[in-house]
Structure formats: structure tokens, C-alpha cells
């Protein structure tokens, strides 16, 4: 159900790799330096279908993974806090036999990419984050910015037991369709794209596993484990970082994301896409992929 093709006549390689005590499904295309792509909510690896092709054509080994509990990866009973999910990502890099990777993350995947770059800096060669502020910026915005709190109302709704899971899977994933369309800019996804995301969310246990990270993010804000995590995230990112954001993103406000560069002690590039929403890599894949590939190929990305 999740081992599907990408656009055109290119055939991706689907397989499972073991990392951090679980099995993770990956889709792979191309040869060269590793670029690992990490999806957000409510999606799975297929959100990077256009970038897999663009990166492979540009001479990279492009790999898109399914996060723990999503797509073709294992659905474990525990392990959905960001520190462990970040170790999933770095564990996949090691399992692929590479010394490091350029890490690209969107939404929740971006949050985890920030985390992985801070926790395991030797395994992250470069960092590209899409539609997500640095975790400490996210925490600050959620606690102090009324507009960001309102924009993230879906996260607060996820704190209820069982009800969110039932809502996500009701009517064959109708809520997934609404979220993907509501969070996009004027360039809405087509019906086939929405159908694929709906089907993926309805795989048994996926909805629960996809929600668990958001439950941790909110419930840990005042807990010792959460306070300790955000203290650890004071550690600066020391690799070149590309920060991409849609100007019309209704989920993560531009104001919340801008300023994340204060946590980067390396070349940092901020790129705001006019007319795009929360999914710039899908809404305008040509422009997005060109921006990403050019930055990855730039030997000295300036600040």
C-alpha cells in the first residue's frame, strides 16, 4: 500500500533497514552523497516523491524514510519522544552504511531534523528544515504567541485519548484530506494525492502512532523530561543550514519560524516562498527542488 512509484518512469528501491530497535521502510533512488528525507504529518515517505527524482538526477543518493509508526515502518508501543525519534533517523543513516547525510525534514520531520543535528552532529553533514521552527523557538511560540497557539489548535486537540485517532480514520480518512487541503496554499493537491494520504493513515495503528509525538510535545512542556530535552536543545547546530518556509503557512507562522538561525553557529540561509503554504515541496516542487539542489551543491553556502 505504501510501496508505490514516483512520477515518471523512475523506479525507486523499497526496502527495510534496522535501526534503534525497529525496522524502517525506505524508498531509495540514485547514487552519490546521501540525502535523507524525513516526512511530516499527516504524510509518509511519498511526500518527497518529486525531490527523490530531482536529487537523484543531480547526483545524490536520495532516501526517503517512514518515521516510526507510519507508512511501512514498525509500529512500536513506545518510543515517540523526539530524542528517540531523532535516534531513529541517525540510526538509519548508519544502517545505510554512510558516515553522514544531508538531512532534510518537513513539519514534524523538521523538528526531528533539528534535534538530530544537535544530538548527533557527526552524522549530519548539512541540515535543511521545511515549515518548522527550531524546537526552542517552537516551544516559545506555543507558550507566548496567542496566534501561534491558535494556528496549532490541532495539536491541542490531539491531547485527548482515542478520539483523535477515530477522527483521523473516520470516513476513510476524510479529516486527512481536509487537513492537507486546508494547510496548503492556493495550489491544492489533486484528488489522487489526497486519496493516497487517506489510505496510508487508515493502515491499522498508524493514526495512534502519528499522534503520539504531538502528545509528548505538549504534555512534556512542564515535565522534567521535557524541560531536560529543551535544555539539551540549547546546543547549537554547527552544520550549514537551509531553512525553507511558505509565506502562507497557516500551521507554523512565519514569525515563529524566523529567528531560528540564532541556534545555528554555521552558515544559515532563510528562504521564504511567496504564495505557498505548509507543503512547499509539494505545492511547487520544481522551485523547491531547485532551491534545495543548488544549496546542496554550493560548496560554501553563505549566511
N, C-alpha and C positions, 0 to 999 in steps of 0.2 A: 504493500500500500504506500510506503514512503520511498521505495527504491524505484524512483521514476526518472525519466530523462530530462535533460536540459534543452533549451531551444536550439534549433538547427540540427545538424547531423552528427554532433559530437556525442560520444558515448562515455559517460562517467563510469568510474570503477567504484562499486559499492562493496564495502566490507566492514567487519567489526574489528576493533582493536581493544585490548585490555589495558585499563589504566585506573589507578586509585581504587582498586577493589570492585570494579564494574566493567561492563562491556559497552563500548560506544560505537554507534554506527557513524561511518564517514562516507562522504562522496568525494572522489578524487579525480582531478584532471590536470594533465600537463607535467612537465619536468622542469627542475630548476630549484632555486631557493624556495623554501616552504613559506606559504602564506596560509594561515589557519583562520577560517571564518566562523564566527560564533553568532548564532541567531538570537533573536529576542522573542517576546511574547506578542501575539499568540501563534507563533510560527514554528518552523523546524528548518532543517538544512536547506530546503528548496528555495528559501527566500534569497539565497545567494546564487541562483542559477545563472543569472547574467554575468555576475562577476567571476564565476568559475571559468567561463569561456574566455572572458576578456583577459584574465590573469594568465591562463594557460597560453593564449595567443601571444602574450607579452613575455613569455619565457619563464614563468613561475610554476612551481608545483602548488596548485590551488587545492585546498582540502576544506570542505565544509562539514562540521560535525553536528550531531544532535546532542543537545545537553542531556544530562541525567534525567530520566523520566519522560523524555519527549522523543517523538519520531521512532527510530529503530533502536534507541539505546535502552539500557536496563532501567526498569522501574523499581528502585530500591525503597525500602520502608523509611530510611533516614538518609541524611547527607545533603540537605538542600540549603544549608547556610552558605554565604558567599565564599568564605575561606575554603570550604571543602569543594565547592563547585569550581573555584579557580584552580585547585589542585587537580581536578578532573582535566581541565584544559591543558595545564602544563604536563600532566601525565600522558595525554595524547601526543603531545609534541615528542616526548621521549619515546613513546611506543612506535612512532613513525620513523624512528632511527635518525632523527635530526638533532643537531646541537642546539638549535634555537629556531625561532619562527618570527615572521612579521605577523602580529596578532591583530585581527580586525573584528570588532564586536559591535552589535547593534542593540539598543534598548537594554534589556537585562544582560544580554551578552556583552554589551559595552561596559556595564557596571562590573562584570566579572573580568573583563579585559583589563580595566584599570587595576583591579585587585591583583590579578596575576602578575602584572608588570611591577607592582610594588613588592609582592611577596616572593617572586621567583625571577628577579631581574636578569639573571644569566641566561634564562630560556626565552626571553622576549627581545628580539633584535630591533623591532620597531613596533609602534602601537598606533592603531587607527581606531577611533571611537566615533560611533554614529548615534545621534539622538539620545545622548545620556551624559549628564554632568559627572564630574569626579564624585565618588561616594561621599566625601565630606561636604561638597557643595550640595549634593542631593539631600543629605541629612539637614543641612542648614536651611535649605529652601522649604523642605517639608515642615519644619518646625516654626519658621518665622515668616514665610511668604503665604499670605492667605490665597492669593491667586494660584500659586503652585499647588497648594493643598487641595483646592477645588479641582484643578486640572487632573490631579491624581486620585480623584474620588473612587475610581475603580479599585485602587489598591486598598483603600479603607474598606470597601465592600468585600474584599477577599478575606477579611479577618473573621467573618462568620464561619462556623463549622458547616460543612457539607452543602449548604445552599449554593455557594458559587459554583461548585462542581456540577451540580444539577442544572444550573442556569447555562453553563457553557456547553453542555451536551444536549440540552433540550432542543427538540425540533431539528435534530441532525446538525447541531452546531450553529443555529441561526444567530446566536449572540456573537460568535466569532466573525461572521460576515458583517455584522453591524459595526463591531469594533474596528475591523480592518478598513472599512469604508469611512467611518467617522474620523479616524485618525489620519487618513490620507488627505493630501491637498486636492486641488481640482482634478488631477489626473487619477481617477479612480481605478482600482484593479478590475480586470474583466471577470466575468462570471466563472470561467474555468479556474482561474487563480483562487477565487473565493471558495469554490467547491473543494479544491484540494486542501485548503487550510481547515475547512469544516470537517472533512473526513479524518484528517490527522488528529484533530482534537478529540474526536469521538472514539479513538482507539482506547480500549479499557485502561483505566488508571491514569491516562495522560492528563486529564483536567486537574486531578488532585496534585500530581507531581508538578505541573506547570504553575500552580498557585502557591505551593509551599515556600518557594524562595521569597515571595512577597509577604507572606505571613511572618517569616523571620525578620524581614527588613523593618516591619512596623513594630512587632512585639518586642524586638530587641533594642529599640531606641533607648529605653531606660533600664534595660537589664545589664548585669555585669558583662555578659559575653558580648553584647552589642557595643557597650562602651569600650571594651578592650579592643574590639575589631576596629572601631573608628580611630582609636589611638594608634593602632598599627598602620592605619592608612595615612597618618601624617608623614610617613616615609615617602620622600619624593620619587617620582618617576624619572629615571635617568636615561631614557632612550628617546630618540626623535619621535614626536607625537603629532598626529594629524587628527584634528577634531572637526567633524562634519555635522552640520545641523540644518534642518529645514526651517525656513523662516516662519512657516505656517504650522509648525508642530503644535498641536493642541494638548499634548500629553506632557512633554517636557518643554517648559517655556525657555525661550532664547536667553532671557535674563538669568535663569537658573543655570544653564549650561555655560554661558560666557563667564570667564573668570577662572575656569578650571586650570588654566595654564599656571596659576600660582603654585600648583602642586607638581609642576614639571620643571626639572633642572636639566633641560636639554632643549634643542630646537623644537619649538611648538608652533604649529600652524593652525589657525582657525579659519574655517570656510563655511559661510552661510549661504545656503541655496535659496534664492528667491522663488516663491510660488510652489514650494514643496512642503509636504507635511512630515509625518513621523517616519515615513519609509522612503527616504530619498533614493536609496539603492534600487528600489522597485519602481518608484514613480518616474524617475528619469535615469534609467540605468546607463545610458550612453555617457551623459555628462558626469555622473557619479564615478563610473568605472575609469574614465579618462583622468579624473582628478586623482583617484587612488593610484592608478598605474604610474602616472607621471611622478607622484610623490615617492612611490616605492623605488623608482628608477633614479631619482635625484640623489647623487652621492653625498651632497651636502645640503640637506633641506634647511633653509634659513628660518629664523624665528619670525 
